[in-house]
Amino acid sequence: MDSFMRCISRTARCAGLYRSEKLEPLGLGGCQYVYILNICRNPGISQEGLSRKIYINKSNVTRQLSQLEQNGFVRREPDQRDRRILRVYPTQKAEDALPFVQQVLADWRSYLTEDFSEEERAELDRLLEKLLAKASAYAESRLPCCKKEEQE
């Protein structure tokens, strides 16, 4: 098990280094890609909804969104019905960055799996989805930001 967690953790850190390097010219940090992807896919998502979707606590989401807003990637607006809820929208800058972000992620995947057969890639995807489902179930049952009853 130690080897399993070591491999996942180190791979994630290496991916972060790669994304940081590749996304820096856009003015994005290596962890900010997840915000661009999710906000562009879900314009108007609440900050709380985004927190639940990406399994990151609300205070960290707020900090990252503040930085992305300062850098012109997102805008936040109070909800029309409940002013306590902040809705997050991508700006044109985020929409323009999206294809580049997606390409960076695809390039990393290609780099990692270049020596894999198509069958191995498919099996890896299947197994990773299975792991994610189990990990998500844990997070959704325990983390305040992720509990189903809090969702809009």
Secondary structure, DSSP 4 states (H G I P E B T S, - for coil): -HHHHHHHHHHHHHHHHHHHHHHGGGT--TTTHHHHHHHHHSTTEEHHHHHHHHT--HHHHHHHHHHHHHTTSEEEEE-SS-TTSEEEEE-HHHHHHHHHHHHHHHHHHHHHHTTS-HHHHHHHHHHHHHHHHHHHHHHHHH-TTT-GGG--
